[in-house]
Amino acid sequence: MRSHNLLRTALKFAAHKHAGQVRKGTDIPYLVHPFEVGMYLQNIGMTNDVIMAGYLHDTLEDTDTTLNELAEVFGNHIASVVAEVSATSKANALKKAETYSPDAMKVKVADLMCNVSDIYDGYQTIGVAILDRFVDGKATIKHYKEMASLLQSRAKNMPILKRELEYILTMLNSIV
């Protein structure tokens, strides 16, 4: 299958799985987020496998998708990357991030960039009220800072990721 078709298949799969979901505190279809993550990865020159994992990164966590299903449709590597970035809690996410593969780090940095950019843009528009979209907005910011710092410490030989993480931390530090 040609790479364009693989990317389309991953995006369509994510669209089907996330159908009816919306972003926290908004009426924006959830699919916008994985699409942004995949496009971000494409814009910084990542491989098609990493881009597809970006499109699919929340399917295990937020839908009825199984690891076997991902592996059957997209192969073991992409399924493995998606599983790496899937977490059941913030504490679990930080623990898993300590051992991310390089491809999982790329997906998580893109996920962070998109999530933090959304919060930062909202902060610029409505101020701290943006944090009301979350059960505990300050804890969410704290978690994102911890995740970005952890990934930055592991991105020594990945200058693109290191630069992006510096920008993420700058945005986070200006929010609260």
Secondary structure, 3 states (H helix, E strand, C coil): CCHHHHHHHHHHHHHHHCCCCECCCCCCECCHHHHHHHHHHHHCCCCHHHHHHHHHCCHHHHCCCCHHHHHHHHCHHHHHHHHHHCCCCHHHHHHHHCCCCHHHHHHHHHHHHHHHHHHHHHHHHHHHHHHHHCCCHHHHHHHHHHHHHHHHHHCCCCHHHHHHHHHHHHHHHHHC
